[in-house]
Amino acid sequence: MIGKYNSFKEIDEDLKILTLEREINKEYTKYSLQELKTYFYPFNLIRSFDGFVAKVMIPFVLRKVFKKKRLAE
């Protein structure tokens, strides 16, 4: 993309390049939106929550249970 143009051919070439770049950006945006939608499908959200439960909540609950069991003994 030049600041000064010497012919209409140069202008047309730059316009074609800009048009193609815009089309590429549109398609990339569509793809990103579709990926975002699949991320928020209920099944994927549940699966993400399951990972959270397995990593954080289960050890937390087990620690509480064992702590209460030790205090009771």
C-alpha positions as CSV (number, residue, x, y, z in Angstrom):
1,M,0.0,0.0,0.0
2,I,1.8,3.0,-1.3
3,G,1.1,6.6,-0.3
4,K,1.3,7.9,-3.9
5,Y,0.1,6.1,-6.9
6,N,1.5,6.5,-10.4
7,S,-1.4,4.8,-12.2
8,F,-4.9,3.5,-11.9
9,K,-3.5,0.0,-12.2
10,E,-1.7,0.4,-8.9
11,I,-4.8,1.7,-7.2
12,D,-6.8,-1.2,-8.6
13,E,-4.2,-3.7,-7.3
14,D,-4.3,-2.2,-3.8
15,L,-8.1,-2.2,-3.9
16,K,-8.1,-5.9,-4.8
17,I,-5.7,-6.7,-2.0
18,L,-7.8,-4.8,0.5
19,T,-10.9,-6.5,-0.7
20,L,-9.3,-9.9,-0.3
21,E,-8.0,-9.0,3.2
22,R,-11.5,-7.9,4.2
23,E,-13.0,-11.2,3.0
24,I,-10.3,-13.2,4.9
25,N,-11.1,-11.2,8.0
26,K,-14.8,-11.9,7.6
27,E,-14.3,-15.6,7.3
28,Y,-11.9,-15.6,10.3
29,T,-14.6,-13.8,12.3
30,K,-17.2,-16.3,11.3
31,Y,-15.0,-19.2,12.2
32,S,-14.1,-17.6,15.6
33,L,-17.8,-17.0,16.3
34,Q,-18.7,-20.6,15.5
35,E,-15.9,-21.8,17.8
36,L,-17.2,-19.6,20.6
37,K,-20.7,-21.0,20.1
38,T,-19.4,-24.6,20.4
39,Y,-17.5,-23.7,23.6
40,F,-20.8,-22.5,25.2
41,Y,-22.8,-25.6,24.2
42,P,-24.4,-27.1,27.4
43,F,-22.5,-30.3,27.0
44,N,-19.2,-28.5,26.9
45,L,-20.0,-26.3,29.8
46,I,-21.0,-29.4,31.9
47,R,-17.7,-31.1,30.9
48,S,-15.8,-28.0,32.0
49,F,-17.7,-28.0,35.3
50,D,-16.9,-31.7,35.8
51,G,-13.2,-30.9,35.4
52,F,-13.6,-28.2,38.0
53,V,-15.4,-30.5,40.4
54,A,-12.8,-33.2,39.9
55,K,-9.8,-30.9,40.5
56,V,-11.1,-28.6,43.2
57,M,-14.3,-29.7,44.9
58,I,-13.7,-33.4,45.5
59,P,-10.4,-32.9,47.3
60,F,-11.9,-30.1,49.3
61,V,-14.9,-32.2,50.4
62,L,-12.6,-35.2,51.2
63,R,-10.3,-33.0,53.4
64,K,-13.4,-31.7,55.3
65,V,-14.7,-35.3,55.8
66,F,-11.4,-36.6,57.0
67,K,-10.8,-33.6,59.2
68,K,-14.2,-34.2,60.9
69,K,-13.4,-37.9,61.2
70,R,-10.1,-37.1,63.0
71,L,-11.8,-34.7,65.4
72,A,-14.5,-37.3,66.2
73,E,-11.8,-39.9,67.2
